[in-house]
Amino acid sequence: MKQVTPRQSVQLPKDVCDQLGLTAGTPMQLVVKNNGLVIRPEPAVRLRNRRLFMLWPLAVAVLMTLGVYVYWVLQGATSMSLTGGTDSVASFVIGCGLLAGVALFAGFFIKTRHDPDNQFSPRIYWRNFPVILVAFTVILGVALLGLFWVFGQMFPGARFDLVTASLLFLVFTLLTNAFMVTAALSINGATLSTLLTIVVIAGVVISMAANGERRWWQYNLSFLGTRMASNAWSFNLTLMMSALLMIALVDYLFVQLHEQYPRNWRLTTLRWLLILVAVDLGLVGVFPNDAASHALHDEAAGMLVTLITLLIIGVRWLLPGVTREFLAGSYVVAVALLLLNFGFRLFRYPSLTAFEIQGFALAFGWLLLLFSRIRALAAEGTAAWPITITHGIDGSD
């Protein structure tokens, strides 16, 4: 017979209860996880919440599948190809999946933002919501396009009867819906940092791949955004989207920081410097390196280098609790940028393309480290209280 573990009482400070949305008598579970103690809702509550969150993606996917199946029947179709053309499973999944994903993301984001127990979404300003929504939509669209391109290469000419095609549509639509709902429910500083990284890397890599035949590396990195490049809009849009996402991330993190450090002029200065970096990055995309906007492009690029340099130098005084390791890493990045700059300008080594790629990688990597440090500083807002373990009680979960 399984031994019943007596329920224990844990007294928590009022600030902690307010932050977690707990009231007196709320049943919770204390578990050992990763060499630590975790207080979390009981299994029945967690499972009930998960079922609720999965209900909408499943219901929407089923309704859309029925609608698509009826449409195919009315069109007189007897089978559907997996990929290719507008009359394929891929085209319907991409089109319907994006529409449903956008609607579910917006709905769950608004719902959680008005939830008093939610600690993440309320710190994201409404002006940043469209940017985040578009970013997730673009990522979902690119992922679906890439996935069905792979399927098209693996199964060329594949066709399915309407029932099988409908089941495939149901599975893929359910996955896209679940992805967008999960994204809407888990937006925080780490999510926005990851999203920023994905947009920058994916956008630049796709632009490089699209211009491989034009040998963009013989010119410079900015060539990807000029009229001579293929799909130059994707490179410029990447820079502008990255700028908007960076502003959203800065807003989110500094809302938390200003709760801990009210009226701190150093943090305010750091915040505006980061916003200026984001705006300047967007201007590099707004003014491509064409003849008409060459001067503006160079001015924006030069100002970006200046702002990054100011951040690296000033982080010692502007960021509270900065560690020696972070400062040392920052100074290493600064020296590397200076060596690259003087090496290119004085000796033309490395080449312009290599100089731009390496400089961009170093500056962007350092910014990500800075955001990671700011997130850690914001997380320290949850104070630690000393406790003493007096005794333990044997039992099983």
N, C-alpha and C positions, 0 to 999 in steps of 0.2 A: 504494500500500500504506500502510495507516494506521500511523503511528509509534507504537511502544509506549513509554509513559511508565514509566521505571524507578520502582519503589516506593521511597519515601523513608521514613526513620525520624524520628519526632517524639518527643522526650523530654518527658513531662509530669510534674509533681509528683505524688507519691503521693496527696495529698489529692484532686486532680482525678480521678485514676483511680478512687479509692474512690467518689467522688460519682457518677461516670458508670458505674460497674460495669465498668470495663475491666481487662483483664489484659495482661501482657506478650505482644506478638505479635498482639494483636487487630487484624484488618484493618479499616481505616477509610478514609474518603475525605475529602480536603481540597478544598473548592470555594470559589470567589469568589461571594458573594451579597450584594446590597445594599451594595456598597462595603465589604465585610468578608470575613473568612475564617471558614468554618464547617467544623468537623470533625464528620462524621456517618457512620453505618453505610453500607457499600457498597450499591449499588442492589439487588443480589440479596437481601440481608438485609432491606431495607426492604419490598420487594415480597412476600417470603415472610411477613413479619409482617402485612402488610395482608391477604393472602389468608386467613391464619389468623383474623384478627379478623372478616372478612366471612363466613367459613364458617358460624358459628353463626346469625347473623341470617337467612342464606339458607336453611339447613336447617330452622330453626324455621318460617319463612314457608311453605316448600313443604309441610311436614307439616301445618300448620294449614290450608292451602288444600285439600289432599286431604281432610282431615276435614270441612271445611265443605261441600265439593262432595258428598261422600257423604251428609251430613246433608240437604242440599237435595233430593237424589234420593230419599232415604227418605221425605221429607215430601211427595213427589209434586209438587214445584214444577217448572215448565217455564221460568220466567223470574223475574228479580229486579229490583225497582225500585232505582234508584240511591240515593235518599234517602226518608225518611218511614217511620214505623212501625218495629216490631221486625223485620219480615221485609224487610230492605233491605241492600244492600251496605254502606251507611254504618254501620248498627247493628252488623253483624258485625265490620267493621273497627275500630270504636271499642272494642267489648267485648273482642274477641280481641287487638287491638293493645295495649291497656292491660295485659292479663294477661301477654302475652308480653314486653312492654317492661319491666314490673316485674321479672319473673323474670330476664331477661337483664342488666338493670342491676345487680341484686343479685349475680348470679353473677360478672360481670366485675369488679365493684367488690371483692368478696371475694378474687377471684383476684389482682388487681393489688395489693391491700393486703398480701398475703402474698408478693409478688414482691420479692426483695431489691434488684432493679435499679430499682424504681419509687420515685420521689422525692416523689410527691404524696400518694397515698392514705394511706400510713402516718401522715401528720401529721393526719389527720382522725379524731377520736375516734369510737368506736363509738356513743356516745350521740347523736351528731349525724347518724349515717347514716340513721335513719328520717325525719328532717326533710328531708334532701336528697332521699331517695327519693320522699317524698310531693310535694315541690316539683316535681321533674321529671315525676312522674306527672300532677299537676294541669296543668302547662304543656302536656304532650302531649295530655291530654284536651281542654283548651280549644282547642288548635290544630286537632285533628281535628274538633271540633264546628264551629268557625268555617269550616274548609275545606269540609266537606260542606254547611254552610248556604249558602255561596257557590255550590257546585255545584247545590244545590236551586233557587236563584234563576236560575241560568244555564240549567239543563236541567230545567224542571218536568215531572214525569210521565215521565221517561226510564226505560226498562226494557231489560234485556239478557238474552240467553239465558244458560244456566248456565255455559257455557264462557267467554264474555266476562266475566260477573260474577266467575267464579273468577280470571281473569287480573287483573281490577281489584283484587280482594281480595289477590292475591299481591303486586302492585306496592306498594299502600299499606301492607300489613303489613311488607314488606321495608324500606320507608323508615322506618317507626316503630321497627322492631327495630334498624336501623342507627343511628338517632338516639340511642336509649337506650344502645347499646353504646359509641358514640363519647363520649357524656356520661360514662359510667362510667370510661372510659380517660383522660379529659382533665380530671378535677376538680383544680383548683388555686385559688389565691387569686383570680385574674382570673375564673375560671368562677363562683365563689361570689359575687363582686361583681356580675357580670352577672346571675346568677340572682336576687339580692336586688333589683336594679333592675327586672327584668322583673316579679317578683311584686308589688312595690309599685305600679308604674305601671299594670300591667294590672289589678290588683285594684281600684284606686281609679277608673280610667277605666270599668271595667265597672259598678261600683257607681253612678257618676254617670249612665251611660247608662240603667241599669235604672230609675232614679228621675227620669228627665227629665220625665215627665208629672206628677210630684208637686212639681215646682219646688223641689227641695231647696235651691237657691241662695238662696231667700228666707228660709231658716232659718240654717243654718251647715253646715260640713263634717261635724261630728259627727252631724248628722241622718241621714246615710247608715247609721249603725250602730244607730239607734233602732227601736222597734217600729213607728213610723209609716212607716218606709221599706220599699220593696220589696226582698226578699232581703237584709235587713240582715246576715244571717249571712256573706255574701260579703265585706262591708267589714270586719267584726270578725275574720273568719278571715284576711283579708289582713294585718291588723296583727299577729295572733298568729304567723302563718307568717313574716312579716318579722322578728319578734323572734327566733324560733328560728334562722332563717338567719343573722341577724347574730351570734348567739352562736357558731354553727358557724364563721363567717368569722373572728371574733376568736380563737377557739381555734386555728384553722389558722395564722393569721399569727403569733400570739405564741409558738406552739411553735417556729417558725423563729427568731424574734427572741431567745428565751431561750437558744437554742443559741449565739448570737453574744454576747449580753449576759447571762450567768448572774448570778442574784441581784441584778438591777437593780431597786431599789425604785421608780424613776420609771416604768419600763415596767410593773411590776406594778400601780402606781396607775392608769396609763392603761388597762390591760387591764380592771380592775374598774370603772372609770368607764364604759367602753364596754359592759360587760356590764349595768351598772345602767341605761344608756340603753335597751338592748334589752329588758330586763325591764319597764321602765316603759312602753315602746311597746306591749308585749304586754298590759299591764294596761289601757291605754286601750281595747283591743279586748275585754278580759274584762269591763270595767265600762262598758257603753254609756251614752250620755247620756239615759237614761230617768229617770223620777221616782224609782224605787227606788234607782238607783245614781248619781244626778247628782253628789252630793258626792264620791264616790270617783272618778268620771270627771274632775271638775275638779281634784282633788288630784293624780291621775296626770298630767294634762296640764300642770299647773303645775310639777310636779317635773321633767317632761321638758324644759321650757324652762330650768329651773335647771341641770340636768345638762349640757345643750348649752352653756350659757354658761360653766360651769366648764371644760368641755373646751376651748373656744375661748381662754379666758384662760390655762389651764394648759399648753396644748400647747407653748408656748415652752420650758418647763422639763421636760416629761415625755417629749417625743419627741426622741431623739438625731438630730443632723444636720439639724434643721429649717431650711429655707431662708428667706431674707428675703421672697421672693416669696410663699411659702405663708403666712407670718405676716401679710404685708400683706393678702392675700386673706381671711384669717381675721378680721382686724380690720374689714375692709369689711363682711363678713357680720354681725359683731356689731353694728356701727353701724346697718346696715339693719334688723336685728331690733329694736333699741332704738327706732328711728324709727317702725317699724310699730306697736310696742307702745304708745308714748306717743301716737302719732297716733290710734290706735283708742280708747284709754282716755280721752284728754282731749278730742278733737274728733270722735270717732266716725267718723273717716276714716282708712283705708278701712273699708268695712263689715266686719262680723264674718266673713262668708264669705270675702271677699277677704283679710282679715287672716290667717285660718287657712290658706288655700291658699298665699299668698305666704310666710308664715312656715314652713310645712311644706316648701315647695320649697327655700327657702334653707337650712334646717337639714339636710334630707336630702342636698342637693347638696354641702354642706360635709362631711358625713360620708363621702360617696363619695370626695371629694378626700382626706380624711384616710386612708381605707383604701388609696387609690392610693399615697399617700406611704409608708404602712407597708409595702405590697408592695414598693415600690422599695427601701426600707431592708432588707427581708428578702432581696431579691435580691442586695444587696451582700455577702452572706455568701460568695459565690464571689469569692475574691480575684483581683486582677489581677497578673500577673507580667511584669516588663519583659523584652523579647526584642530581639535584633538580627538583622536579615536580612543574611546574609553573601553569598548568591548565589542565583540562580534557575536552573531547568532548563526549557527549552522543551518543550512537549508538548501533547497534546490530551486532552480528557476521553473 
